[in-house]
Amino acid sequence: MKKAHRKIFSGAVLCGAALFTLYGASRVAERAENAALPAALTDTDTEIPVIVLDAGHGEST
């Protein structure tokens, strides 16, 4: 029974650390002018769209 409690506790700690990291990354990105941030953490109203052009050398297919 101790292993089950240990796994639940360690999972909760790991999840909390991940959420804290994502929150910190979003706060840092808000303060930086041209910060890179995953699209899942942004909204479409404030972000400028980025267009990626392929050189067309046939290596990307």
N, C-alpha and C positions, 0 to 999 in steps of 0.2 A: 504493500500500500504506500510505502514511502516513495517508491520510484514514481508512482502516478502523481503524487503531489509535487515531486521535484520536477517532473516534466511539465506540469501545468504552470508552475512558478517560473521555470526558465523560459517557457514560451511567452508568458506575459511580460517578462523582463525584456526579451528580445523584441517583441512587438512594440513595447514602449520606447525602446531605443531607436527603432526604425522610424516611428512616428516623430520622435524628437528630432531626428536627423532631417527628415523631410521638412518639418516646420522651420528648422534653422536654415536650411538651404533656401527656402522660399523667402525668408526674411533678408538673407544676404542678397538674393537676387533683386529684391525690391529696392535696395539701396544702391546697387550698382547700375550704371547706365546701360551697358550692353552685356548684361549677364546671360549666360546660357542656363536655361531651365527646361526641364522636361515639359512637353506639351500637356501632360496630364495635370500639371500643377498650375497651369495658366488658364485664363479665359480668353475668348476670341475677341472681346471688345477692346482690350488694351494692348494686345500683341500685334506687332507688324508682321505680315506674312513674309516668309523667306522662300525664294525660288532657287532651286538647285539645278544648275544646267549640267548636262552630261556632254562630254567632249565628243562622243560618238566614235570612238576608236574600235568598237566591237568587243572590248574587253569586259564590259559590264553585262553582257547578255549570256 
